[in-house]
């Protein structure tokens, strides 16, 4: 299989393209099935036309341009037959995410023309049953009934046990029976619990591989439970598939603002000279959810917040903030730099960690009255953490001494994921201590935005500084635009053969090396987490830790919405 790097126009993703001033070719020009109607609003973000013509394009024109760029990519193989196999088709992930994502891509004509979808699971299901289960999550409009029917006409389902070789031989026979199935490229999505990964991947390798097209396997997290189990899984997968066939999916790497970190850093001259230990006081990476385990505590209790969020989502964002400029935007060049960052991070010290577990708020309403241990699916007396703050240090020339603060938790006061760089104090202060530290914030969710907190003269006759901001809020700058779902981006990346936004085995190894000693100590010593109230900011001890390592929270900044003045 070719390992050619994807062309630059596919980075950071073909969803983000420049609309040219030239006439747009019909979306049907390459035999791409029935196109979407021109009356519907644009759904995906696009760049400004080179002519700065701000007239909105119709939906079909937008996707016509996008399809044109896809077809020009040698790796996309638009005319080839592709079969997308969903292992675990009866599960929640399949019905809430995988099937809806495949429908959106099919609806918008972004998949190769001859793409078929095959579900596999132990349950005795029909395509109609899958359709009924998935419809509430597919957001299909009344005008899309025919297109939706066309999508499900490409679907089929096979039932069988994951450890049964005969069931996979039966699946293989079914794949061969599809139009062009003998020559088709095959994508296997493992929407499965990790306990069956070994059996399923072994049976895929021995009974279901295409002999003429390419084969790619998408693996969902968790990628192991610690360094040893992760290495065992990686060794197992590498004994069956080559690295360029394995796509370890972390959906956070498909989010718009996470992908934008590289463009922000390496596409702007102004940030280069200050993106280092001389100007940055600390970096804070935050993931907050305003709800608890919602009856899924039994699953969550097996992993905890560090494995669920910190060791993957937040650490991946840290790499994008801290890495050096890659030689190119090819997958391996980018991932090489991320691995170099991870190798410079020592295992987390317990003294640099605060763990918490939420309790109910007696004055709250509904679920807010319930603590983690009130979830009937959580083991009685569990010491699993639902909140964690950890401080890491990247021991290299650029970042030595700068604390990277990772904060994540459930049942907190807001929903938020962001990257915050807080810069050092201005030397030689002449404003009598009235200036606050500058900050650059990349808000991943909700309401994607990039803003810089800075000092400006307060309007009026006095020479007084006040905090203000340079603000790029996406919904203000890019009106009437819906950003693509992370799974849309990532699944299309698999079709295109781009692994930039997927986790490589050496990345995974280094990430587990950093956190495994801490996780083992927590579990061995049964370290009790600090209680915090549902709907709060988390334990006050976490704020004390980040203040101790150098983060300064002034509490004086007030954001004013300029569009409501």
C-alpha distance (Angstrom), angle and dihedral (degrees) to the residues before:
residue distance angle dihedral
X1 . . .
X2 3.77 . .
X3 3.80 116.3 .
X4 3.78 94.2 -168.1
X5 3.78 111.7 148.4
X6 3.79 113.4 -111.2
X7 3.81 114.3 -102.2
X8 3.77 117.7 -96.6
X9 3.81 93.5 -105.7
X10 3.79 89.2 69.1
X11 3.80 92.1 58.9
X12 2.93 130.6 126.8
X13 3.78 80.9 1.6
X14 3.77 138.3 -48.9
X15 3.79 89.0 -115.0
X16 3.82 87.1 74.8
X17 3.78 104.8 60.4
X18 3.77 137.6 144.5
X19 3.77 115.6 -108.8
X20 3.77 108.4 -133.7
X21 3.79 124.6 -140.0
X22 3.81 92.3 -123.5
X23 3.81 119.8 100.2
X24 3.78 113.4 -80.5
X25 3.74 118.9 -115.4
X26 3.77 116.9 -126.1
X27 3.80 112.7 -92.9
X28 3.80 87.5 -125.6
X29 3.80 93.6 59.6
X30 3.80 92.5 103.1
X31 3.77 97.4 39.8
X32 3.79 94.2 -95.9
X33 3.79 99.9 162.9
X34 3.78 122.7 -114.9
X35 3.80 112.4 -17.0
X36 3.80 127.4 -138.7
X37 3.77 117.6 -93.9
X38 3.80 118.5 -89.4
X39 3.81 92.4 -134.0
X40 3.80 94.6 67.2
X41 3.83 118.4 95.6
X42 3.77 121.6 -104.0
X43 3.78 109.3 -87.1
X44 3.80 102.7 -173.4
X45 3.76 132.0 56.2
X46 3.77 118.6 -103.1
X47 3.77 135.4 -178.3
X48 3.78 126.2 -108.3
X49 3.82 116.6 -85.8
X50 3.78 113.6 -100.6
X51 3.81 87.8 -120.4
X52 3.84 89.0 53.8
X53 3.80 87.9 -123.3
X54 3.81 102.8 160.7
X55 3.81 97.5 -165.3
X56 3.81 106.3 127.5
X57 3.76 117.2 -113.1
X58 3.76 119.9 -131.1
X59 3.77 118.0 -108.5
X60 3.81 92.7 -107.2
X61 3.83 90.7 51.5
X62 3.80 91.4 51.3
X63 3.78 92.5 51.5
X64 3.78 91.8 40.8
X65 3.80 88.6 61.3
X66 3.79 92.1 44.1
X67 3.79 92.6 50.0
X68 3.80 89.6 49.0
X69 3.81 90.4 56.3
X70 3.79 91.4 46.4
X71 3.80 92.9 51.1
X72 3.80 91.1 51.8
X73 3.82 89.7 59.8
X74 3.79 110.4 94.5
X75 3.81 91.9 -149.1
X76 3.81 96.0 56.3
X77 3.85 96.0 74.8
X78 3.79 93.3 -162.8
X79 3.80 94.9 -178.8
X80 3.82 95.6 48.6
X81 3.78 123.5 98.2
X82 3.82 112.6 -107.5
X83 3.80 128.1 -169.9
X84 3.81 119.3 -161.6
X85 3.82 110.8 -159.6
X86 3.81 117.5 -162.9
X87 3.82 109.1 -156.2
X88 3.80 106.4 -159.6
X89 3.80 94.0 27.4
X90 3.81 92.4 164.6
X91 3.81 94.9 58.1
X92 3.80 133.4 99.1
X93 3.81 95.1 -106.8
X94 3.80 91.4 53.6
X95 3.79 96.6 48.9
X96 3.83 97.0 39.1
X97 3.80 100.6 39.1
X98 3.80 118.9 3.9
X99 3.80 101.7 48.4
X100 3.83 93.5 40.4
X101 3.82 90.8 49.4
X102 3.80 92.3 49.6
X103 3.81 88.9 49.0
X104 3.82 92.5 52.1
X105 3.79 91.8 49.5
X106 3.82 91.2 46.3
X107 3.81 92.8 45.9
X108 3.79 91.7 52.5
X109 3.80 92.9 47.3
X110 3.79 93.9 -117.4
X111 3.79 97.8 129.1
X112 3.80 124.2 79.1
X113 3.79 111.0 -84.2
X114 3.81 95.9 -111.1
X115 3.80 102.1 49.3
X116 3.79 121.5 143.2
X117 3.81 129.0 -170.7
X118 3.79 124.5 -144.4
X119 3.80 124.4 -174.5
X120 3.81 121.9 -154.9
X121 3.81 127.4 -173.7
X122 3.78 142.3 129.4
X123 3.82 94.2 -101.6
X124 3.78 121.1 96.0
X125 3.82 98.2 -118.0
X126 3.78 140.7 153.8
X127 3.80 129.6 -145.4
X128 3.81 87.8 -109.7
X129 3.81 90.1 56.5
X130 3.82 90.6 50.1
X131 3.80 89.8 48.7
X132 3.81 91.6 51.8
X133 3.82 91.9 48.8
X134 3.82 94.0 47.0
X135 3.82 101.4 41.1
X136 3.84 96.1 84.4
X137 3.82 88.3 59.3
X138 3.82 100.0 41.1
X139 3.82 99.7 76.0
X140 3.79 91.9 -144.6
X141 3.81 115.0 175.2
X142 3.80 122.7 -136.3
X143 3.81 88.7 -110.9
X144 3.80 90.9 58.5
X145 3.80 98.5 62.1
X146 3.81 94.1 111.0
X147 3.79 93.0 46.2
X148 3.81 90.3 48.2
X149 3.80 90.4 51.5
X150 3.80 89.2 50.7
X151 3.80 89.1 52.9
X152 3.78 94.4 52.0
X153 3.80 90.8 44.7
X154 3.82 85.3 66.1
X155 3.82 90.0 54.0
X156 3.78 129.5 92.4
X157 3.80 134.9 167.9
X158 3.80 135.7 -143.5
X159 3.80 124.1 -173.1
X160 3.78 124.7 -150.4
X161 3.78 144.7 127.8
X162 3.80 117.3 -82.9
X163 3.78 93.7 -129.4
X164 3.81 95.5 45.0
X165 3.81 113.1 104.0
X166 3.81 91.3 -165.4
X167 3.81 90.2 57.8
X168 3.81 90.8 55.2
X169 3.81 91.2 46.8
X170 3.80 86.2 53.9
X171 3.82 89.7 49.4
X172 3.80 90.2 50.7
X173 3.81 91.3 51.6
X174 3.79 89.2 51.2
X175 3.82 91.4 50.8
X176 3.80 90.2 51.5
X177 3.81 90.3 50.9
X178 3.81 93.3 59.6
X179 3.84 117.1 96.6
X180 3.80 106.0 -78.2
X181 3.80 89.3 -2.3
X182 3.80 95.4 141.5
X183 3.81 91.4 61.7
X184 3.81 98.3 32.6
X185 3.79 128.2 126.1
X186 3.80 109.9 -122.7
X187 3.83 129.1 -145.5
X188 3.80 116.9 -171.0
X189 3.81 116.7 -162.5
X190 3.83 113.0 -162.8
X191 3.81 101.5 -150.3
X192 3.79 87.4 167.2
X193 3.81 142.9 114.4
X194 3.83 111.3 -91.9
X195 3.81 90.6 -117.1
X196 3.82 90.9 77.4
X197 3.83 98.5 40.0
X198 3.80 93.5 99.4
X199 3.80 96.0 52.5
X200 3.79 95.2 41.2
X201 3.80 96.9 47.5
X202 3.81 91.9 45.5
X203 3.80 91.2 51.6
X204 3.81 92.3 45.6
X205 3.79 90.2 52.5
X206 3.79 96.1 47.2
X207 3.80 100.9 36.2
X208 3.82 113.6 17.4
X209 3.80 110.1 40.8
X210 3.79 120.1 123.1
X211 3.80 111.2 -119.5
X212 3.81 95.5 -160.4
X213 3.81 106.2 29.8
X214 3.79 129.2 48.1
X215 3.82 125.0 -86.2
X216 3.81 126.1 -144.4
X217 3.81 128.6 -179.9
X218 3.81 122.2 -155.9
X219 3.82 113.1 -154.8
X220 3.82 122.0 -163.2
X221 3.81 123.6 -145.3
X222 2.95 142.0 -75.5
X223 3.79 90.1 80.8
X224 3.78 93.9 -169.0
X225 3.80 132.7 -42.5
X226 3.80 99.3 -101.0
X227 3.80 139.1 -11.7
X228 3.79 94.7 -70.5
X229 3.83 96.8 48.1
X230 3.81 90.9 43.1
X231 3.80 90.8 52.3
X232 3.80 90.2 48.6
X233 3.81 90.5 52.4
X234 3.82 92.6 45.2
X235 3.80 91.5 49.1
X236 3.79 90.4 48.4
X237 3.82 92.6 50.3
X238 3.81 93.1 44.6
X239 3.81 89.9 52.9
X240 3.80 88.5 58.5
X241 3.82 105.6 31.7
X242 3.79 138.9 24.9
X243 3.82 117.8 -111.3
X244 3.81 91.5 -107.7
X245 3.82 89.1 58.9
X246 3.83 93.8 54.0
X247 3.83 120.2 83.6
X248 3.83 111.8 -175.7
X249 3.77 102.2 -165.2
X250 3.81 123.1 -145.7
X251 3.81 103.1 173.8
X252 3.81 91.4 -153.7
X253 3.80 88.5 71.2
X254 3.81 87.5 62.9
X255 3.79 95.2 57.3
X256 3.78 117.3 113.2
X257 3.79 98.5 -124.2
X258 3.81 94.7 42.5
X259 3.80 88.9 55.3
X260 3.80 88.9 44.5
X261 3.81 91.6 61.4
X262 3.80 91.3 81.3
X263 3.80 94.0 49.2
X264 3.80 90.9 45.7
X265 3.79 91.6 51.7
X266 3.77 104.0 37.2
X267 3.81 100.9 27.8
X268 3.82 96.3 56.4
X269 3.79 124.7 66.6
X270 3.82 94.4 -159.0
X271 3.82 95.2 69.4
X272 3.80 100.1 47.0
X273 3.83 99.0 77.8
X274 3.83 94.6 46.8
X275 3.83 99.9 40.2
X276 3.81 95.7 98.9
X277 3.82 147.2 68.3
X278 3.82 92.7 -73.6
X279 3.82 92.6 65.9
X280 3.82 107.8 16.9
X281 3.81 116.7 80.3
X282 3.81 95.6 -175.2
X283 3.80 143.9 -24.1
X284 3.81 121.1 -132.5
X285 3.81 121.5 -163.5
X286 3.80 113.1 -169.5
X287 3.80 136.3 -170.7
X288 3.82 116.0 175.7
X289 3.80 130.9 172.6
X290 3.83 123.0 -169.5
X291 3.82 94.3 -149.6
X292 3.78 135.7 67.6
X293 3.80 131.0 -129.9
X294 3.82 92.5 -63.7
X295 3.78 95.2 -150.7
X296 3.82 94.2 -43.0
X297 3.78 93.1 96.3
X298 3.80 93.2 115.8
X299 3.80 90.8 61.9
X300 3.80 93.3 40.0
X301 3.81 92.8 49.4
X302 3.81 90.5 63.0
X303 3.81 90.9 59.4
X304 3.80 113.3 19.2
X305 3.78 129.7 -157.7
X306 3.83 96.2 -66.3
X307 3.80 93.7 57.5
X308 3.80 93.4 35.7
X309 3.82 98.6 51.6
X310 3.81 117.6 -8.4
X311 3.81 102.1 54.2
X312 3.82 92.1 50.2
X313 3.82 119.3 15.9
X314 3.81 98.2 34.8
X315 3.80 95.2 37.8
X316 3.81 90.7 51.8
X317 3.81 90.1 52.8
X318 3.81 89.6 48.0
X319 3.81 89.5 55.8
X320 3.80 92.6 52.6
X321 3.81 90.9 49.7
X322 3.81 95.8 45.7
X323 3.81 105.7 34.7
X324 3.79 125.7 105.6
X325 3.80 120.8 -113.0
X326 3.83 108.3 -77.3
X327 3.81 120.8 -127.1
X328 3.81 88.6 -113.6
X329 3.78 140.8 -17.6
X330 3.80 92.6 -93.5
X331 3.79 115.2 127.8
X332 3.79 97.6 -111.0
X333 3.82 95.2 43.6
X334 3.82 90.3 54.9
X335 3.80 94.4 44.0
X336 3.81 91.8 46.4
X337 3.81 89.2 61.3
X338 3.80 92.5 47.1
X339 3.80 90.7 53.3
X340 3.82 90.8 50.7
X341 3.81 89.1 57.2
X342 3.80 92.9 50.0
X343 3.80 91.7 49.9
X344 3.82 88.6 58.8
X345 3.82 93.1 57.5
X346 3.81 119.0 89.8
X347 3.82 120.3 -144.6
X348 3.79 111.3 -78.2
X349 3.79 114.8 -91.4
X350 3.85 115.1 -132.8
X351 3.81 88.0 -132.9
X352 3.81 88.0 64.0
X353 3.81 94.1 54.2
X354 3.81 134.9 81.5
X355 3.82 118.3 -168.6
X356 3.80 125.6 -163.2
X357 3.79 141.3 -178.4
X358 3.79 122.8 -160.7
X359 3.78 124.5 -121.2
X360 3.79 127.3 -166.2
X361 3.77 122.5 -84.1
X362 3.83 107.4 -127.1
X363 3.80 89.1 -153.0
X364 3.80 94.4 46.4
X365 3.78 128.7 100.8
X366 3.79 130.1 -117.2
X367 3.79 113.5 -28.0
X368 3.82 91.2 4.9
X369 3.80 88.6 75.7
X370 3.81 90.2 62.0
X371 3.78 126.2 81.5
X372 3.79 127.7 -151.4
X373 3.80 92.1 -95.3
X374 3.81 89.9 52.6
X375 3.81 89.5 67.6
X376 3.83 103.2 103.4
X377 3.82 91.0 -143.8
X378 3.84 92.2 59.1
X379 3.83 116.7 92.0
X380 3.80 112.5 -108.1
X381 3.81 112.9 -94.8
X382 3.84 93.9 9.4
X383 3.81 115.5 174.3
X384 3.80 93.4 -161.6
X385 3.82 113.0 140.0
X386 3.80 119.9 -120.7
X387 3.83 91.1 -179.6
X388 3.79 132.3 41.5
X389 3.78 138.0 173.5
X390 3.80 117.7 -171.9
X391 3.79 132.6 176.0
X392 3.81 118.3 -143.8
X393 3.81 130.5 -178.0
X394 3.80 126.9 -149.9
X395 3.80 103.8 -146.1
X396 3.78 101.5 -152.2
X397 3.79 137.2 105.4
X398 3.80 95.1 -90.5
X399 3.80 99.7 46.5
X400 3.81 109.6 20.7
X401 3.81 109.3 144.5
X402 3.83 96.3 9.7
X403 3.83 111.5 122.6
X404 3.81 116.5 -132.8
X405 3.80 104.8 -155.9
X406 3.80 116.6 -158.1
X407 3.81 115.3 -164.8
X408 3.79 126.8 178.3
X409 3.76 137.8 153.4
X410 3.79 151.7 143.1
X411 3.81 130.3 -117.2
X412 3.81 91.9 27.9
X413 3.80 131.2 145.4
X414 3.82 98.1 -90.0
X415 3.79 147.1 5.9
X416 3.77 109.2 -104.7
X417 3.78 142.7 141.5
X418 3.79 118.2 -177.6
X419 3.79 149.1 144.9
X420 3.82 115.0 -130.9
X421 3.79 125.0 -171.2
X422 3.81 111.8 -166.9
X423 3.78 112.7 -162.6
X424 3.79 127.6 -145.9
X425 3.79 124.2 -94.2
X426 3.79 118.4 -81.8
X427 3.82 106.8 -100.1
X428 3.80 117.2 -125.9
X429 3.81 97.6 27.2
X430 3.83 112.3 -152.0
X431 3.83 96.9 172.9
X432 3.81 99.1 75.6
X433 3.79 95.5 -108.8
X434 3.81 94.7 -54.7
X435 3.83 94.3 122.9
X436 3.77 121.2 93.7
X437 3.78 126.9 -154.8
X438 3.79 117.9 -83.2
X439 3.80 116.3 -117.0
X440 3.79 134.4 -167.0
X441 3.80 112.3 -154.4
X442 3.80 127.6 -169.6
X443 3.80 108.0 -168.6
X444 3.79 110.1 -156.7
X445 3.82 96.1 -177.4
X446 2.94 146.5 45.6
X447 3.82 109.9 16.1
X448 3.81 98.5 3.7
X449 3.78 112.4 -124.6
X450 3.79 147.2 151.1
X451 3.77 117.1 -147.6
X452 3.79 137.5 165.7
X453 3.80 120.1 -147.3
X454 3.78 109.4 -144.7
X455 3.80 143.0 157.0
X456 3.79 122.6 -99.5
X457 3.79 134.7 169.7
X458 3.78 112.6 -87.9
X459 3.82 108.9 -117.3
X460 3.79 113.2 -104.7
X461 3.76 140.6 52.9
X462 3.81 96.8 -51.0
X463 3.80 124.4 87.6
X464 3.79 94.9 -131.8
X465 3.83 126.9 139.7
X466 3.82 122.0 -135.4
X467 3.79 135.4 -178.0
X468 3.78 117.1 -97.7
X469 3.79 136.7 149.3
X470 3.77 148.3 -125.6
X471 3.78 101.1 -133.9
X472 3.80 133.3 -160.7
X473 3.79 104.3 175.3
X474 3.78 107.0 175.8
X475 3.79 97.5 -142.8
X476 3.81 89.1 54.9
X477 3.81 97.5 43.0
X478 3.81 96.1 38.7
X479 3.78 105.0 38.1
X480 3.82 123.5 -168.2
X481 3.78 91.3 12.6
X482 3.78 128.3 126.0
X483 3.78 116.9 -156.4
X484 3.80 115.5 -130.9
X485 3.76 118.8 -103.3
X486 3.81 115.4 -100.7
X487 3.80 91.4 -117.8
X488 3.81 90.7 53.9
X489 3.78 91.1 56.5
X490 3.78 94.7 44.4
X491 3.80 98.3 45.7
X492 3.80 89.7 48.9
X493 3.82 87.5 50.2
X494 3.81 88.5 57.5
X495 3.81 90.9 52.5
X496 3.82 88.3 49.8
X497 3.81 93.7 46.8
X498 3.82 94.7 -120.6
X499 3.82 114.2 145.2
X500 3.81 97.9 176.7
X501 3.80 93.2 108.8
X502 3.79 95.6 43.5
X503 3.80 128.6 85.8
X504 3.80 118.6 -103.8
X505 3.80 121.4 -145.4
X506 3.82 94.9 -110.2
X507 3.82 90.5 50.0
X508 3.77 88.9 53.3
X509 3.80 92.5 48.4
X510 3.81 93.1 52.7
X511 3.81 92.9 45.7
X512 3.81 91.7 54.3
X513 3.83 91.0 44.3
X514 3.81 88.7 59.9
X515 3.81 96.4 50.7
X516 3.83 107.6 26.3
X517 3.86 97.6 82.7
X518 3.82 90.5 51.3
X519 3.82 93.0 46.5
X520 3.80 91.9 49.2
X521 3.81 91.8 49.2
X522 3.82 92.0 49.1
X523 3.80 91.3 50.9
X524 3.80 95.9 42.2
X525 3.80 95.7 48.4
X526 3.80 94.8 34.5
X527 3.81 88.8 -133.1
X528 3.81 106.0 -155.1
X529 3.82 113.5 -126.3
X530 3.80 119.7 -130.0
X531 3.80 112.8 -104.7
X532 3.79 118.7 -118.7
X533 3.77 130.4 179.9
X534 3.81 121.2 -103.4
X535 3.82 107.8 -101.4
X536 3.81 96.0 22.9
X537 3.82 130.5 114.8
X538 3.80 90.1 -101.6
X539 3.81 129.6 -102.8
X540 3.82 114.8 -14.3
X541 3.82 86.9 -134.8
X542 3.81 88.1 70.6
X543 3.81 91.3 57.4
X544 3.79 89.2 48.8
X545 3.82 90.9 52.4
X546 3.80 95.0 51.4
X547 3.80 90.8 45.3
X548 3.81 90.0 51.1
X549 3.82 93.1 54.0
X550 3.79 93.3 49.8
X551 3.81 112.7 -83.8
X552 3.79 112.4 134.3
X553 3.79 119.9 -153.6
X554 3.80 110.6 -169.0
X555 3.82 99.5 174.1
X556 3.81 90.6 -151.8
X557 3.82 100.9 104.4
X558 3.80 116.2 108.2
X559 3.80 118.5 -173.2
X560 3.81 116.1 -144.6
X561 3.80 117.2 -160.5
X562 3.83 103.1 -128.9
X563 3.79 91.3 -160.1
X564 3.80 92.5 61.8
X565 3.79 98.7 48.0
